[in-house]
Amino acid sequence: MVASLALLECYSIIPHYSLEGYVSHDLYKNIMYVYGTGFVFACTSILVVFLSHMIISKSIKSEETYVKTNFELENKDKVKNEYVLRVTHDIKGHVAAILSCIEVMRSSATGPLNEVQEEFARRAYERTELLSGFVKNLLNLTKKRLKHDTEFEGGLGVSSGF
């Protein structure tokens, strides 16, 4: 539209109103100037559109790559959580078996214990209870992560009782 108006001014079809001190008074009559300016404007516009299109295309490709990678990471995280769930469940069973054996030993059902043996049995029982609590918390956390539940009550911290 601007180019059409410039050409109409150049051929004196519409009147020209010059801006004092901006450009020479009769530059609008120079056909080479009008076409040259139009050419530069057209080339600049095409370049801007081309560069914008290129940037948008690369952004879309990058976003697609990020979405795909994020999907793969979520799948791998799910597989990892399922593995941790299975391993933790297995460990929980073994820890419960150890606790029951220590309880039998501490109850003197297998025979009396001397003071040193009782102390070791007590320490083993306390440590195994701590381990059992840790495994239960880990199991609960993994279940919640698989369900995408963000709240987790209780901690995974285990204090050392030695």
N, CA and C atoms as a LAMMPS dump frame, in Angstrom:
ITEM: TIMESTEP
0
ITEM: NUMBER OF ATOMS
486
ITEM: BOX BOUNDS ff ff ff
-5.0000000000000000e+02 5.0000000000000000e+02
-5.0000000000000000e+02 5.0000000000000000e+02
-5.0000000000000000e+02 5.0000000000000000e+02
ITEM: ATOMS id mol type element x y z
1 1 1 N 0.823 -1.177 0
2 1 2 C 0 0 0
3 1 3 C 0.872 1.246 0
4 2 1 N 1.908 1.236 0.833
5 2 2 C 2.815 2.387 0.877
6 2 3 C 3.519 2.539 -0.467
7 3 1 N 3.883 1.414 -1.067
8 3 2 C 4.562 1.472 -2.365
9 3 3 C 3.642 2.067 -3.422
10 4 1 N 2.374 1.718 -3.374
11 4 2 C 1.414 2.276 -4.34
12 4 3 C 1.287 3.773 -4.17
13 5 1 N 1.224 4.217 -2.932
14 5 2 C 1.129 5.661 -2.694
15 5 3 C 2.386 6.38 -3.161
16 6 1 N 3.551 5.761 -2.947
17 6 2 C 4.799 6.384 -3.394
18 6 3 C 4.827 6.502 -4.908
19 7 1 N 4.371 5.471 -5.617
20 7 2 C 4.343 5.529 -7.085
21 7 3 C 3.326 6.558 -7.578
22 8 1 N 2.179 6.647 -6.926
23 8 2 C 1.186 7.648 -7.321
24 8 3 C 1.712 9.063 -7.114
25 9 1 N 2.491 9.266 -6.039
26 9 2 C 3.122 10.575 -5.83
27 9 3 C 4.189 10.825 -6.886
28 10 1 N 4.957 9.793 -7.222
29 10 2 C 6.04 9.93 -8.192
30 10 3 C 5.49 10.349 -9.561
31 11 1 N 4.37 9.796 -9.952
32 11 2 C 3.78 10.124 -11.254
33 11 3 C 2.786 11.288 -11.165
34 12 1 N 2.763 11.981 -10.039
35 12 2 C 1.939 13.166 -9.792
36 12 3 C 0.447 12.899 -9.949
37 13 1 N 0.021 11.707 -9.635
38 13 2 C -1.402 11.387 -9.664
39 13 3 C -2.064 11.913 -8.393
40 14 1 N -1.354 11.807 -7.285
41 14 2 C -1.836 12.41 -6.039
42 14 3 C -0.81 13.448 -5.616
43 15 1 N -1.242 14.474 -4.887
44 15 2 C -0.299 15.53 -4.495
45 15 3 C 0.692 15.033 -3.44
46 16 1 N 1.864 15.641 -3.445
47 16 2 C 2.933 15.301 -2.493
48 16 3 C 3.028 16.411 -1.466
49 17 1 N 3.092 16.053 -0.208
50 17 2 C 3.28 17.002 0.877
51 17 3 C 4.624 16.678 1.507
52 18 1 N 5.575 17.531 1.315
53 18 2 C 6.94 17.257 1.782
54 18 3 C 7.105 17.662 3.238
55 19 1 N 8.023 16.984 3.874
56 19 2 C 8.39 17.294 5.253
57 19 3 C 9.66 18.131 5.194
58 20 1 N 9.613 19.33 5.719
59 20 2 C 10.752 20.241 5.67
60 20 3 C 11.907 19.696 6.499
61 21 1 N 13.101 19.671 5.898
62 21 2 C 14.304 19.26 6.599
63 21 3 C 14.485 17.752 6.707
64 22 1 N 13.603 16.982 6.142
65 22 2 C 13.702 15.536 6.26
66 22 3 C 14.471 14.937 5.085
67 23 1 N 14.026 15.152 3.86
68 23 2 C 14.714 14.72 2.647
69 23 3 C 14.609 15.857 1.639
70 24 1 N 15.372 15.752 0.557
71 24 2 C 15.309 16.815 -0.445
72 24 3 C 13.895 16.914 -0.998
73 25 1 N 13.556 18.1 -1.391
74 25 2 C 12.186 18.433 -1.753
75 25 3 C 11.652 17.598 -2.925
76 26 1 N 12.431 17.299 -3.906
77 26 2 C 11.905 16.593 -5.075
78 26 3 C 12.441 15.169 -5.228
79 27 1 N 12.874 14.558 -4.134
80 27 2 C 13.374 13.18 -4.175
81 27 3 C 12.261 12.201 -4.542
82 28 1 N 11.031 12.518 -4.203
83 28 2 C 9.909 11.638 -4.511
84 28 3 C 9.673 11.516 -6.006
85 29 1 N 10.233 12.442 -6.81
86 29 2 C 10.064 12.401 -8.261
87 29 3 C 11.097 11.496 -8.933
88 30 1 N 12.16 11.145 -8.248
89 30 2 C 13.212 10.295 -8.792
90 30 3 C 12.724 8.837 -8.797
91 31 1 N 12.425 8.317 -9.988
92 31 2 C 11.856 6.983 -10.143
93 31 3 C 12.799 5.896 -9.626
94 32 1 N 14.121 6.066 -9.821
95 32 2 C 15.098 5.077 -9.328
96 32 3 C 15.099 5.037 -7.803
97 33 1 N 14.964 6.174 -7.167
98 33 2 C 14.918 6.233 -5.699
99 33 3 C 13.666 5.519 -5.189
100 34 1 N 12.524 5.786 -5.814
101 34 2 C 11.267 5.184 -5.376
102 34 3 C 11.322 3.668 -5.542
103 35 1 N 11.758 3.179 -6.715
104 35 2 C 11.849 1.732 -6.935
105 35 3 C 12.942 1.097 -6.059
106 36 1 N 14.056 1.787 -5.874
107 36 2 C 15.139 1.265 -5.019
108 36 3 C 14.695 1.137 -3.58
109 37 1 N 13.996 2.169 -3.09
110 37 2 C 13.486 2.112 -1.721
111 37 3 C 12.467 0.985 -1.576
112 38 1 N 11.595 0.855 -2.576
113 38 2 C 10.606 -0.235 -2.551
114 38 3 C 11.269 -1.591 -2.571
115 39 1 N 12.336 -1.725 -3.377
116 39 2 C 13.06 -2.993 -3.463
117 39 3 C 13.706 -3.337 -2.115
118 40 1 N 14.349 -2.359 -1.501
119 40 2 C 14.992 -2.593 -0.197
120 40 3 C 13.935 -2.96 0.845
121 41 1 N 12.808 -2.248 0.838
122 41 2 C 11.739 -2.548 1.784
123 41 3 C 11.192 -3.964 1.563
124 42 1 N 10.99 -4.348 0.299
125 42 2 C 10.47 -5.681 -0.012
126 42 3 C 11.464 -6.766 0.41
127 43 1 N 12.743 -6.56 0.102
128 43 2 C 13.771 -7.536 0.493
129 43 3 C 13.858 -7.67 2.008
130 44 1 N 13.803 -6.552 2.708
131 44 2 C 13.854 -6.572 4.17
132 44 3 C 12.642 -7.321 4.732
133 45 1 N 11.48 -7.061 4.166
134 45 2 C 10.262 -7.746 4.633
135 45 3 C 10.359 -9.251 4.401
136 46 1 N 10.834 -9.638 3.219
137 46 2 C 10.984 -11.064 2.917
138 46 3 C 11.999 -11.71 3.863
139 47 1 N 13.094 -11.011 4.127
140 47 2 C 14.116 -11.532 5.036
141 47 3 C 13.558 -11.698 6.449
142 48 1 N 12.793 -10.741 6.904
143 48 2 C 12.205 -10.829 8.244
144 48 3 C 11.24 -12.013 8.325
145 49 1 N 10.416 -12.169 7.301
146 49 2 C 9.47 -13.293 7.298
147 49 3 C 10.226 -14.62 7.246
148 50 1 N 11.251 -14.716 6.425
149 50 2 C 12.037 -15.945 6.311
150 50 3 C 12.704 -16.297 7.641
151 51 1 N 13.347 -15.299 8.25
152 51 2 C 14.029 -15.557 9.523
153 51 3 C 13.03 -15.928 10.621
154 52 1 N 11.89 -15.251 10.658
155 52 2 C 10.86 -15.58 11.651
156 52 3 C 10.367 -17.002 11.46
157 53 1 N 10.127 -17.379 10.202
158 53 2 C 9.669 -18.74 9.907
159 53 3 C 10.722 -19.772 10.323
160 54 1 N 11.982 -19.478 10.049
161 54 2 C 13.059 -20.397 10.396
162 54 3 C 13.162 -20.551 11.918
163 55 1 N 13.068 -19.449 12.638
164 55 2 C 13.151 -19.504 14.105
165 55 3 C 11.965 -20.288 14.672
166 56 1 N 10.776 -20.034 14.149
167 56 2 C 9.594 -20.745 14.639
168 56 3 C 9.697 -22.232 14.332
169 57 1 N 10.164 -22.583 13.136
170 57 2 C 10.309 -24.003 12.774
171 57 3 C 11.288 -24.706 13.698
172 58 1 N 12.422 -24.062 13.971
173 58 2 C 13.405 -24.675 14.877
174 58 3 C 12.857 -24.78 16.285
175 59 1 N 12.088 -23.78 16.717
176 59 2 C 11.488 -23.836 18.054
177 59 3 C 10.499 -24.985 18.157
178 60 1 N 9.71 -25.185 17.11
179 60 2 C 8.739 -26.288 17.113
180 60 3 C 9.462 -27.632 17.152
181 61 1 N 10.535 -27.776 16.369
182 61 2 C 11.3 -29.025 16.379
183 61 3 C 11.926 -29.267 17.746
184 62 1 N 12.464 -28.194 18.355
185 62 2 C 13.06 -28.334 19.686
186 62 3 C 12.01 -28.74 20.708
187 63 1 N 10.837 -28.13 20.627
188 63 2 C 9.774 -28.474 21.567
189 63 3 C 9.343 -29.924 21.383
190 64 1 N 9.238 -30.377 20.145
191 64 2 C 8.873 -31.77 19.893
192 64 3 C 9.919 -32.716 20.48
193 65 1 N 11.196 -32.342 20.331
194 65 2 C 12.27 -33.154 20.893
195 65 3 C 12.178 -33.184 22.414
196 66 1 N 11.915 -32.022 23.021
197 66 2 C 11.797 -31.965 24.476
198 66 3 C 10.607 -32.78 24.971
199 67 1 N 9.492 -32.701 24.274
200 67 2 C 8.312 -33.469 24.673
201 67 3 C 8.6 -34.966 24.583
202 68 1 N 9.237 -35.384 23.489
203 68 2 C 9.564 -36.803 23.308
204 68 3 C 10.531 -37.274 24.394
205 69 1 N 11.563 -36.478 24.662
206 69 2 C 12.545 -36.836 25.683
207 69 3 C 11.899 -36.895 27.055
208 70 1 N 11.018 -35.942 27.345
209 70 2 C 10.334 -35.932 28.637
210 70 3 C 9.453 -37.17 28.786
211 71 1 N 8.772 -37.548 27.715
212 71 2 C 7.942 -38.755 27.747
213 71 3 C 8.801 -39.99 28.028
214 72 1 N 9.952 -40.084 27.365
215 72 2 C 10.85 -41.219 27.583
216 72 3 C 11.379 -41.233 29.015
217 73 1 N 11.708 -40.055 29.543
218 73 2 C 12.196 -39.983 30.924
219 73 3 C 11.112 -40.393 31.916
220 74 1 N 9.876 -39.976 31.658
221 74 2 C 8.781 -40.378 32.54
222 74 3 C 8.592 -41.894 32.511
223 75 1 N 8.694 -42.489 31.329
224 75 2 C 8.574 -43.948 31.232
225 75 3 C 9.701 -44.638 31.98
226 76 1 N 10.925 -44.132 31.814
227 76 2 C 12.069 -44.737 32.513
228 76 3 C 11.927 -44.566 34.021
229 77 1 N 11.417 -43.413 34.457
230 77 2 C 11.211 -43.182 35.879
231 77 3 C 10.158 -44.146 36.423
232 78 1 N 9.118 -44.419 35.648
233 78 2 C 8.091 -45.365 36.064
234 78 3 C 8.675 -46.769 36.191
235 79 1 N 9.49 -47.169 35.215
236 79 2 C 10.129 -48.494 35.274
237 79 3 C 11.025 -48.586 36.506
238 80 1 N 11.781 -47.504 36.771
239 80 2 C 12.66 -47.492 37.943
240 80 3 C 11.848 -47.611 39.227
241 81 1 N 10.743 -46.86 39.313
242 81 2 C 9.909 -46.918 40.514
243 81 3 C 9.289 -48.292 40.707
244 82 1 N 8.884 -48.922 39.621
245 82 2 C 8.333 -50.274 39.728
246 82 3 C 9.403 -51.257 40.206
247 83 1 N 10.618 -51.09 39.708
248 83 2 C 11.721 -51.954 40.145
249 83 3 C 12.002 -51.747 41.637
250 84 1 N 12.08 -50.48 42.048
251 84 2 C 12.327 -50.181 43.468
252 84 3 C 11.203 -50.757 44.322
253 85 1 N 9.966 -50.671 43.821
254 85 2 C 8.83 -51.221 44.559
255 85 3 C 8.995 -52.724 44.767
256 86 1 N 9.371 -53.432 43.725
257 86 2 C 9.547 -54.889 43.832
258 86 3 C 10.693 -55.248 44.777
259 87 1 N 11.822 -54.56 44.599
260 87 2 C 12.991 -54.855 45.438
261 87 3 C 12.686 -54.533 46.892
262 88 1 N 12.06 -53.389 47.125
263 88 2 C 11.73 -52.994 48.495
264 88 3 C 10.772 -54.002 49.138
265 89 1 N 9.819 -54.466 48.357
266 89 2 C 8.878 -55.464 48.879
267 89 3 C 9.613 -56.742 49.266
268 90 1 N 10.548 -57.164 48.435
269 90 2 C 11.336 -58.361 48.751
270 90 3 C 12.185 -58.144 49.999
271 91 1 N 12.811 -56.981 50.087
272 91 2 C 13.652 -56.684 51.261
273 91 3 C 12.801 -56.665 52.519
274 92 1 N 11.596 -56.114 52.424
275 92 2 C 10.703 -56.043 53.58
276 92 3 C 10.423 -57.438 54.136
277 93 1 N 10.213 -58.396 53.243
278 93 2 C 9.969 -59.776 53.691
279 93 3 C 11.164 -60.368 54.411
280 94 1 N 12.353 -60.134 53.894
281 94 2 C 13.566 -60.669 54.533
282 94 3 C 13.827 -59.998 55.884
283 95 1 N 13.599 -58.689 55.946
284 95 2 C 13.801 -57.978 57.222
285 95 3 C 12.81 -58.484 58.264
286 96 1 N 11.568 -58.737 57.859
287 96 2 C 10.576 -59.273 58.802
288 96 3 C 10.999 -60.65 59.311
289 97 1 N 11.577 -61.464 58.43
290 97 2 C 12.056 -62.785 58.858
291 97 3 C 13.197 -62.648 59.861
292 98 1 N 14.105 -61.718 59.621
293 98 2 C 15.224 -61.492 60.561
294 98 3 C 14.692 -61.023 61.902
295 99 1 N 13.726 -60.092 61.871
296 99 2 C 13.14 -59.604 63.128
297 99 3 C 12.502 -60.743 63.923
298 100 1 N 11.777 -61.602 63.24
299 100 2 C 11.125 -62.705 63.965
300 100 3 C 12.161 -63.658 64.57
301 101 1 N 13.25 -63.906 63.854
302 101 2 C 14.313 -64.776 64.405
303 101 3 C 14.965 -64.135 65.626
304 102 1 N 15.202 -62.837 65.561
305 102 2 C 15.822 -62.154 66.709
306 102 3 C 14.861 -62.143 67.892
307 103 1 N 13.565 -61.973 67.628
308 103 2 C 12.574 -62.005 68.716
309 103 3 C 12.564 -63.367 69.404
310 104 1 N 12.635 -64.423 68.633
311 104 2 C 12.675 -65.774 69.211
312 104 3 C 13.92 -65.928 70.073
313 105 1 N 15.053 -65.449 69.563
314 105 2 C 16.304 -65.56 70.306
315 105 3 C 16.232 -64.73 71.6
316 106 1 N 15.669 -63.524 71.542
317 106 2 C 15.595 -62.653 72.721
318 106 3 C 14.61 -63.183 73.755
319 107 1 N 13.609 -63.943 73.306
320 107 2 C 12.602 -64.468 74.254
321 107 3 C 13.124 -65.682 75.021
322 108 1 N 14.335 -66.088 74.75
323 108 2 C 14.987 -67.238 75.406
324 108 3 C 14.299 -68.545 75.086
325 109 1 N 13.552 -68.581 73.988
326 109 2 C 12.903 -69.836 73.583
327 109 3 C 13.944 -70.853 73.119
328 110 1 N 15.096 -70.379 72.69
329 110 2 C 16.152 -71.284 72.232
330 110 3 C 17.177 -71.557 73.32
331 111 1 N 16.954 -70.964 74.474
332 111 2 C 17.881 -71.15 75.577
333 111 3 C 18.296 -69.799 76.151
334 112 1 N 18.828 -69.825 77.345
335 112 2 C 19.203 -68.565 77.985
336 112 3 C 20.414 -67.92 77.293
337 113 1 N 20.429 -66.545 77.334
338 113 2 C 21.538 -65.781 76.771
339 113 3 C 22.302 -65.112 77.895
340 114 1 N 23.614 -65.005 77.742
341 114 2 C 24.37 -64.252 78.743
342 114 3 C 24.221 -62.758 78.443
343 115 1 N 24.799 -61.922 79.282
344 115 2 C 24.613 -60.459 79.152
345 115 3 C 25.137 -59.928 77.823
346 116 1 N 26.263 -60.388 77.371
347 116 2 C 26.845 -59.916 76.105
348 116 3 C 25.956 -60.34 74.942
349 117 1 N 25.486 -61.58 74.981
350 117 2 C 24.611 -62.042 73.906
351 117 3 C 23.293 -61.264 73.895
352 118 1 N 22.744 -60.97 75.073
353 118 2 C 21.509 -60.189 75.172
354 118 3 C 21.713 -58.784 74.602
355 119 1 N 22.878 -58.173 74.892
356 119 2 C 23.165 -56.826 74.374
357 119 3 C 23.258 -56.842 72.85
358 120 1 N 23.944 -57.824 72.308
359 120 2 C 24.038 -57.924 70.847
360 120 3 C 22.671 -58.192 70.216
361 121 1 N 21.875 -59.028 70.852
362 121 2 C 20.538 -59.329 70.336
363 121 3 C 19.662 -58.068 70.377
364 122 1 N 19.768 -57.309 71.483
365 122 2 C 18.997 -56.062 71.593
366 122 3 C 19.402 -55.074 70.502
367 123 1 N 20.709 -54.892 70.323
368 123 2 C 21.197 -53.959 69.291
369 123 3 C 20.786 -54.411 67.886
370 124 1 N 20.874 -55.7 67.633
371 124 2 C 20.478 -56.228 66.321
372 124 3 C 18.984 -56.01 66.096
373 125 1 N 18.192 -56.223 67.163
374 125 2 C 16.752 -56.029 67.045
375 125 3 C 16.414 -54.56 66.753
376 126 1 N 17.044 -53.637 67.486
377 126 2 C 16.777 -52.202 67.287
378 126 3 C 17.175 -51.761 65.88
379 127 1 N 18.331 -52.198 65.417
380 127 2 C 18.795 -51.835 64.072
381 127 3 C 17.889 -52.421 62.992
382 128 1 N 17.446 -53.632 63.229
383 128 2 C 16.568 -54.273 62.25
384 128 3 C 15.207 -53.582 62.227
385 129 1 N 14.725 -53.142 63.384
386 129 2 C 13.482 -52.371 63.427
387 129 3 C 13.635 -51.057 62.654
388 130 1 N 14.768 -50.369 62.828
389 130 2 C 15.02 -49.138 62.079
390 130 3 C 15.038 -49.412 60.575
391 131 1 N 15.705 -50.489 60.207
392 131 2 C 15.764 -50.871 58.794
393 131 3 C 14.37 -51.196 58.267
394 132 1 N 13.578 -51.871 59.078
395 132 2 C 12.21 -52.207 58.679
396 132 3 C 11.384 -50.934 58.458
397 133 1 N 11.54 -49.957 59.338
398 133 2 C 10.836 -48.68 59.169
399 133 3 C 11.281 -47.961 57.906
400 134 1 N 12.555 -47.979 57.66
401 134 2 C 13.082 -47.344 56.441
402 134 3 C 12.523 -48.014 55.19
403 135 1 N 12.497 -49.336 55.193
404 135 2 C 11.989 -50.077 54.034
405 135 3 C 10.501 -49.79 53.838
406 136 1 N 9.729 -49.732 54.941
407 136 2 C 8.299 -49.416 54.833
408 136 3 C 8.1 -48.013 54.249
409 137 1 N 8.886 -47.043 54.718
410 137 2 C 8.784 -45.674 54.185
411 137 3 C 9.154 -45.631 52.708
412 138 1 N 10.195 -46.346 52.341
413 138 2 C 10.609 -46.39 50.938
414 138 3 C 9.525 -47.033 50.071
415 139 1 N 8.915 -48.075 50.599
416 139 2 C 7.825 -48.74 49.886
417 139 3 C 6.638 -47.793 49.699
418 140 1 N 6.266 -47.077 50.76
419 140 2 C 5.16 -46.116 50.664
420 140 3 C 5.489 -44.984 49.69
421 141 1 N 6.7 -44.475 49.763
422 141 2 C 7.11 -43.395 48.861
423 141 3 C 7.05 -43.85 47.405
424 142 1 N 7.533 -45.041 47.142
425 142 2 C 7.534 -45.546 45.767
426 142 3 C 6.108 -45.754 45.267
427 143 1 N 5.235 -46.267 46.124
428 143 2 C 3.827 -46.423 45.723
429 143 3 C 3.21 -45.073 45.389
430 144 1 N 3.491 -44.074 46.211
431 144 2 C 2.939 -42.737 45.964
432 144 3 C 3.517 -42.125 44.683
433 145 1 N 4.785 -42.363 44.434
434 145 2 C 5.385 -41.83 43.206
435 145 3 C 4.781 -42.492 41.98
436 146 1 N 4.457 -43.77 42.084
437 146 2 C 3.818 -44.453 40.961
438 146 3 C 2.406 -43.928 40.725
439 147 1 N 1.754 -43.48 41.8
440 147 2 C 0.41 -42.913 41.673
441 147 3 C 0.461 -41.409 41.411
442 148 1 N 1.652 -40.834 41.326
443 148 2 C 1.879 -39.391 41.147
444 148 3 C 1.303 -38.585 42.305
445 149 1 N 1.349 -39.149 43.498
446 149 2 C 0.919 -38.466 44.712
447 149 3 C 2.115 -37.696 45.243
448 150 1 N 1.973 -36.38 45.426
449 150 2 C 3.129 -35.562 45.792
450 150 3 C 3.334 -35.463 47.297
451 151 1 N 2.329 -35.782 48.088
452 151 2 C 2.488 -35.661 49.538
453 151 3 C 3.074 -36.953 50.102
454 152 1 N 4.037 -36.787 50.98
455 152 2 C 4.609 -37.943 51.657
456 152 3 C 4.811 -37.572 53.112
457 153 1 N 4.127 -38.3 53.978
458 153 2 C 4.246 -38.023 55.399
459 153 3 C 5.29 -38.942 55.981
460 154 1 N 6.065 -38.404 56.879
461 154 2 C 7.134 -39.19 57.46
462 154 3 C 8.385 -39.03 56.616
463 155 1 N 9.491 -39.403 57.17
464 155 2 C 10.735 -39.243 56.437
465 155 3 C 11.381 -40.555 56.155
466 156 1 N 12.412 -40.492 55.331
467 156 2 C 13.185 -41.689 55.032
468 156 3 C 14.44 -41.757 55.888
469 157 1 N 14.59 -40.792 56.766
470 157 2 C 15.813 -40.75 57.551
471 157 3 C 15.869 -41.886 58.545
472 158 1 N 17.045 -42.435 58.733
473 158 2 C 17.263 -43.491 59.703
474 158 3 C 18.357 -43.009 60.636
475 159 1 N 18.041 -42.986 61.925
476 159 2 C 19.081 -42.547 62.874
477 159 3 C 19.924 -43.734 63.281
478 160 1 N 21.166 -43.468 63.519
479 160 2 C 22.04 -44.57 63.929
480 160 3 C 21.965 -44.703 65.439
481 161 1 N 21.801 -45.922 65.899
482 161 2 C 21.621 -46.178 67.326
483 161 3 C 22.827 -46.757 67.996
484 162 1 N 24.005 -46.657 67.409
485 162 2 C 25.202 -47.218 68.051
486 162 3 C 25.787 -46.276 69.026
